Structures are given as C-alpha cells and as structure tokens.
C-alpha cells in the first residue's frame, strides 16, 4: 500500500512540474504575442506615415522596383562605356 501511495505522490509531483512548465510557457507565449502585436502596430504606423496601405504593399514594392530599374537604366545610358573601354585598352 505504501508503494502505491509513493507512486501516486511521484506521479502527482510530475504532473505538478508539468503544469508549472506549461504555465511558464503560456506566460512566455503571451509576452511574445504582446511584443509582436506592438511591432505590428509600429509597422502599420510607419506605413501610414509613408502613405501606404498594407493592402497595397505588394503593389507599392513592385512600383518602387520598377522605378529603381528605370533609374539604373538611365544612369547606365549616361555613362560613356565606349570611352571607358578605350581608356582601359590604352592602359594595357
């Protein structure tokens, strides 16, 4: 009988440890969720400050990529590559 009681006590002790660990993890997850929600609010505020709706973010990124590409092409067209190539050949 004493062995059974000791076994029950051991199991109850393990269950108590499990509950304490689960509670610790729950508190940790709640804190992480709160931090992520705060970051989300900050990002949404920054987007609003830039005049961008989150729903339009993909479109805005594509627009900016297109603008970057156009500017790069414009700069490339202004560089006298032929002269640069001739100057390099003269140094060799």
Secondary structure as UniProt FT lines:
FT   HELIX           2..49
FT   TURN            50..51
FT   HELIX           54..56
FT   HELIX           57..78
FT   HELIX           81..91
//
